[in-house]
Amino acid sequence: MGQGTWKMGERAERRSDEIAALRAGVDLGMTLIDTAEMYGDGAAETLICEALGNLRDQLFLVSKAYPQNASRSRLAGACEA
């Protein structure tokens, strides 16, 4: 079971609640986090790092890339970013 992050990281007034939700999910045993570079133009990924960065080695991250980055030459760079 995992957590999705669509619409997360887009509104500053929700940031603390979103961080708390991600941490609560992991505390309850959810180790899969679904995100994408298009979620808030990377803001969701930044939020995940802030909330769970110290647990990175214990989590599975699933991500999606923009269509323009879905090539062998660009995908690795998009994931690193």
Secondary structure, 3 states (H helix, E strand, C coil): CEEECCCCCCCHHHHHHHHHHHHHHHHCCCCEEECCCCHHHHHHHHHHHHHHHHHHHHCEEECCCCHHHCCCCCHHHHHHC
